[in-house]
Amino acid sequence: MRTRPEFDVAKLRDDMSERGWMPTDLARAAGVSDMAVTRFFRGEHRTARMAKKFADALGRPVRRYLIRSTQAVA
């Protein structure tokens, strides 16, 4: 059974803050809607694809935002 990847939203917010970005800035840079950013932060729609878009927009590797799971992936 595969587990969904978990993302460190606090680290994402920290990186946004370093740039002086608000969620609307991240949305614009990532080419997604403001609502997509809001839903990601709330945990309603956290996908690896969305995390990759945000990481690319911030010039960071997506692995920076991954939370390592201690569970095995089968």
C-alpha positions in Angstrom: 0.0 0.0 0.0 1.3 3.4 -1.0 1.1 6.3 1.4 0.5 9.9 0.2 3.6 12.1 0.6 3.4 14.6 3.3 4.7 18.2 2.9 6.2 20.6 5.4 3.9 23.6 4.8 5.7 25.6 7.5 8.9 25.4 5.5 7.1 26.4 2.4 5.7 29.5 4.2 9.2 30.3 5.6 10.6 30.3 2.1 7.7 32.5 0.9 8.4 34.9 3.8 12.1 35.1 2.9 11.0 36.4 -0.5 8.3 38.7 0.9 5.7 36.6 -0.9 2.0 36.3 0.0 0.0 33.3 -1.1 -1.2 35.2 -4.1 2.4 35.8 -5.2 3.1 32.0 -4.9 0.0 31.3 -6.9 1.0 33.7 -9.7 4.6 32.4 -9.8 3.4 28.7 -9.8 0.8 29.3 -12.5 -2.1 28.2 -10.3 -5.1 29.8 -8.7 -5.1 31.5 -5.3 -7.6 28.9 -4.2 -5.2 26.1 -5.1 -2.6 27.6 -2.8 -5.2 27.9 0.0 -6.4 24.4 -0.4 -2.8 23.1 -0.3 -2.1 25.0 2.9 -5.3 23.7 4.5 -4.4 20.1 3.6 -7.4 19.7 1.3 -5.5 19.1 -1.9 -1.8 18.3 -1.2 -0.4 16.6 -4.2 3.2 16.0 -5.3 2.4 17.8 -8.5 1.2 20.9 -6.7 4.2 20.8 -4.3 6.5 20.6 -7.3 4.9 23.7 -8.9 5.4 25.6 -5.6 9.0 24.4 -5.2 9.9 25.4 -8.8 8.3 28.8 -8.3 10.5 29.3 -5.2 13.6 27.9 -7.0 13.9 25.0 -4.5 13.9 21.2 -4.9 10.6 19.6 -4.0 12.4 17.2 -1.6 13.0 20.2 0.6 9.3 20.2 1.5 8.8 16.4 1.8 8.3 15.0 5.3 10.0 11.7 5.5 7.7 8.9 6.5 8.8 6.2 8.8 6.2 3.8 7.2 7.3 1.5 4.5 5.9 1.9 1.0 4.8 -1.4 -0.5 
